[in-house]
């Protein structure tokens, strides 16, 4: 059962410049700032920045939306059973958060995220 949008990732050529630009655009600093990922909490949703893959072979050319699920492994298998192609296996990215991506039958990258910490504003 999909629970809704959780995270949108933007790939940037320079993570520091991306962090600075989005900090200016949003009007606040990120809550998470590492060379491999910068995360902003925007109205209860995650806007993330990741370094662009120089080869571009296993990353989206733009934004990847991650859809919230209760069990990333189970939903990855369901997506594969329904005709998706594995793009990135389930990865534990820390704090009990797990992510994976698949390509839909049309070549789009579809993100899955299991985040036990995610709460909508007002919950």
N, C-alpha and C positions, 0 to 999 in steps of 0.2 A: 504494500500500500504506500503510494507516494504521498508525502506530507506537505509539499510545497517548496518553493524556492528558498534556498539557504545562502548560497554563495555565488558570486560572479567573479571570475578571474580574468584579469587583463594581462597580456604578455607585453613586457616592455624591454627595449634594447639595453637600457641602463637603469638598474633597480633604484639607485640613489636619486637619479633625476626623476624617475617615475614617482618615487615617494614624495619628493619635494613638490612636484607639480600637483599630485592629488591632494597633498596637505593644503596647498594653496587653494585649489578648487573647492575642497570640502570645508575649509576653514578650521581644520583641526588635525593634529598629528595622529599617526597610526597607533593602535594599541599593541601591535606586534611588528617588530622591525628587525629582520635578519637578512643576510645576503641572499638567501634562497626564497624568502617570502616576506611580504609586507602586508599587514592586514588592518583594515579600517572597519569599525563598526558603524554602519550607516542606518539609522532608524531600525535597528534590530536585525539588519542583514549584513552580510560580509561582502566587502569589496576588497578583493585581494589582488596583489601584483606579484608576478613571477617573472624571472629573467626569461627572455625569449630564447628558444632553442635555435642555435645557429643553423642547424640543418633543416629545421622545420618539419621533419618527417613524422614526429609523434606528438605534435602539439597543434592546437587549433590556430588558424590564422588570425583569430580575433578573440572574442570573449567566449568563455566556457561557463555555462550556467550549471550549477550543481543542485540537484533536486534532493530534498531531504527524505530519508528513509529510516526505518527503525533498525534494519539489518542489511548492511552493505553487501555482505557475501551472498545472502539470499536474493537480493534484488539484482545483483550482477548476474547471477545464474538465470534468473527469470528473463532478464533482458536478452541474454545470449540465446535462451530457448525460443524467444520470440523473434529471432532473426538479426539481432545486433551482432556486431563483430567486436571482440575484445580489443580495447585500445590500451588501457593501463589497468593492471590488476589492482585489487584492493590493497591499499597501503595504509598503515597506521601512521598518521602524521603527528601524533602526540595528543595527550590529554583524553584518550579514548575516542578520538575522532578518526574515522576511516573514510577514505575516498577511493573512487574508481571511475574510469571513463570507458565508454563504448562508442562505437560509430554506428549510427542508425543505418538502415538500408540505403539511405541517400547520401551517406558520407559525412553527415554532421556528427560532431562530438557531443555526446550527452553525458553529463556528470552526475554522479551519485555520491551523496555524503551522508554518513551516519554521525551525527553530532549530538551526544547526550546533553551538552551544555546549552544548546540553542533554545531560546524562549522568545516568543513574539512579545513586543512591548505590551504591557498591561497584563501579562500572564503572571 
